[in-house]
């Protein structure tokens, strides 16, 4: 695992963008895309404890065309954004859940040349609009590679 993480870090460190780019994720250089909160809905998700989160994934127009047509691998330019909130019981209706405090915004950006060392995907994880540390980013590809390599490293399936 350490060797794979080192290879990814070495292969991607040049992609991190200009030095001092504090809004870009370490390792990959991915930023929060402009206007992502108005992108189209892909699917909801619920994470069990200990995360205990409600999540919603949205995609840009390129990703949405790929989802609708069933295209794999996703084409370059595809961007997926997952928003996450703590899972909270509704105060008005006990059987319902509602989003609580925001936890993270996670981004996957497809660029097969720029991110060749990580299956063509760059990753960003943000809390309050700021990227988390490099150690957390080094876990992204390893997890996707271990579990969804045969689905172009993407967990989220399109909710029709």
N, C-alpha and C positions, 0 to 999 in steps of 0.2 A: 504494500500500500504506500509506504514512504517513497519507494522508487517511482511509482506511478505519479504520485503527487509532485515529486521533484521534476519529473519529465514534463508534466503539465506546466509547472511554474516556469521552467526554463524555456519551454516552447511558446509560452504566452506572455512572458514578462514584457516583451517588446510591443505587445498589443495594448498595454495599459494606458496609452494615450500620453499627452504631455505631462511632464512631471509637475506635481502640485495640483493636478486635476482632482480636487477633493470630492467631487460629486460622482466620480467614476469608481466602479468596483475595482478593488485590487485584483491582481492576477489577470483579469479579462478586459478591464477598461470599459465595461458596460455601464451605461447611464440610464436613468429613468426616462423613458421616451416621452416626448411632448404629446400631451393630449390623451394619454393612455386610458384615462378614466372614462372617456367617451367611446372607446373601442367596443366592438361587438362581443357579446357573451359567448363563451365556449362551453363552460360547464361549472357547476358548483362542486364542492367537496367538503367533507367533514373529516377532520383529523381527530383520532381518538386520544385519550390521555396518554402521555403527559402533556402533549401539545394542546389538546382540547380546543381546536380552532374551527371556525367556519372559513371557507376559502372560496374565492371566485376567480376563474381564469378568463381573461379577455385576450383577443388577438388583433393584430393589425390586418389590413385588407389582404396582404399576401398570405398570411397564415390562414385566414378564413377561407380563401379560395382553396387552399390545400386541404383543409378539413372537409369542406363540402364535397370535394371531388375524390377524397380518399387518397390523395397523393402522398406517397412516402418515397424517398425522404422529402422532408419539407424543403421548399426552395430557399435559396439565399434571399435574405431580406425579411424572412418570417420573424416576427417578434411575438412572444407570448409573455403576458404579465399576470402573475398570481397575487391577488390581494388577500390578506389574512387578518382575521379578528378573533379575539377570544370568544368562545362559545358561551352564551349567556341565556338563561331561561327568561322568557318574556314576562314582565311584571303584569301584563294585561291578560295573558292567556297561557296558563301553566303548561299545556302540552307543546307550546311553540318555543322555538329558539330564535334568538336575535343576535346580531353582531354586537359584541362588547368593544373593548378597547382595541384599536388597530395594533397588530403585532409586527408584520413584515410586508414588504412588497418585493416579490421575486421576479426577475426578468431572465428570459432566455432569448438570445439573439442569434439567428442563423447566418453565418458567413463562413463557408467551407474553406476558404483560403486563410482568413484571419485567425480562425479557431480550429485549424486542422488537427492540432494535438488533442482536442477535446470533442471529437466527433462532429466538428463543424459548428458547435454551439459555444457561445460565450454566456457566462452567468453573472447575475448581479443580485445581491440580497441587500435590502435597504430597511433601516429602521428610522422612522421620523425623517425620511428623505436622505439619510446619510448611509453610505455603504458600511457594512460590517467588515471585520478584519479579514486578512488574507487566509488565516487558518480555516475560517468557516467557508470561504470560497473554494479552497482546495478540496473540500468534501463534496462539492456539487457534482462534478463529473463522475467521480467514483461511484456515487450512489445511483446516478442515472445509468451508467455503464453496466453496473451489476444487475439492475432490475428491468430496464426497458431498452436495451441495446437493439432489439429486433423491432422496435417501434420508433426508430430514429431518435432514441434517447428521451422521448417525451412521455411522461406519465399520463397527462390529461387527454381523455377521449372526448369527442364531440357529443354533447347532449342534444339529441334531436327531438 
